[in-house]
Amino acid sequence: MTDILKTQQILDDIEYLKKTLLSSGNKEGVHVETIDTHFILNILSLVVMGFLCMLETLSHVITLDLLASKDLPSLQSVGLFNTATFLVTMIVGYIAVIYTSAKKGKTSAHKFASDHFVYYKNFAICWDIFLKFCIFSMVVLAGKPEWIAGLLVIFTGDMIVHGRHFYLPLKQSAIAGALSFATGLALLVLGISDINAFFTTFIVINLWSLMNIIALRRKITKEQE
């Protein structure tokens, strides 16, 4: 009986070592135990942004409301409230996914976030989103809603270069970040207010990230076989 237990312990140690080696061998920072979580988060953002892009393409309701808010303070308040509600819902949803993944991995949510999702550690995402929302609000209240599309594209570039949410290796991150900043500045200079410019940019980067995650997922699966 003792020999059986020792043999099982050795097998467990080998399996743990295998997983550790696979994780440490991934220089991009996405580990075996978190690849599915990254995949879910990217799918979630893609679905949400895809829906908003489709809605805007069919009705232009978001852009029209933004531009109309320039002369309607009441619409500004409603728009900011709706935006805040949307952001809080997304943050809660993302954190719920991470907490669920941590539970499945039989580890504490704090340790899971600290080791693999620093952006969500101690709710750092809330402070970052709050600052961006304050800038967004000031632009709306200042009567410059035509700047929103460009500003949001620049915010996307900030997410890219800081390695938040998207999975892009260093070179890809530098290229995508530079293109996002350039696109955002161009939208501001040219006065392009169509919010679909932001949705399209985000979706393209999101798809790029998702393809990287799927490729890495396949690689990890092969290495585990």
Disulfide bonds with the S-S distance in Angstrom:
none
